[in-house]
């Protein structure tokens, strides 16, 4: 009994080893709280079971710990798979709070303008650039119609964003709400593509290109979140 207790204490000390905890922290960095806690518990369980097996074969505690770390491999490489199969903290901040951030207001602890504000800003900038370009470059009637037709999804999204997601949340359809909000924001961002095209090919527009690119970068995040909605469950704390 004393020997068994000593073995368990040794294993517990190994689990609390700085190297293991540092590995776990690196491997779960960037994940949302729920995913990070779950994956860290799974890794600790795996380490404990592996340590028990190695010690049963007569390997010393230090050598067993070194072997477990070798088997775990690089923590930076290990974090890639969990990021594809779980929500990251950034994605949760973007996706899970969408239905609650659709009004014109500044959010609490970390002040930032609401999602609708930035969507409106994107469309306004797009319209302004296109109007200026139409005045100074005299677009043909066909070109003008095509460019303004491209804007129509953005204007429709601006009408849906402050209304439809919140209505779906009140009905308990959280997944539908975040999907609709994601599509609306993608539509607002896509509206800026023709403005970017005009800026790239307009004379003396190299400085404006970098500014326009900042509006397009979120499209990558939108696509990643939209794709994950198909196979990753929302955190249980947000499904209540």
Protein Blocks (a to p, Z undefined) as FASTA:
>chain_A
ZZmmmmmmmmmmmmmpmklmmmmmmmmgoiafklmmmmmmmmmmmmmmmmmmmmmnopaf
klmmmmmmmmnopfklmmmmmmmmpccfklmmmmmmmmmmmcccddfklgcddfklmmmm
mmmmmmmmmmmmmmmnopafklmmmmmmmmmmmmmmmmmmmmmmmmmmmnopamlmmmmm
mmmmmmmmmmmmmmmmmmmmpghilmmmmmmmmmmmmmmmmmmmmmmmmmpccdfklmZZ
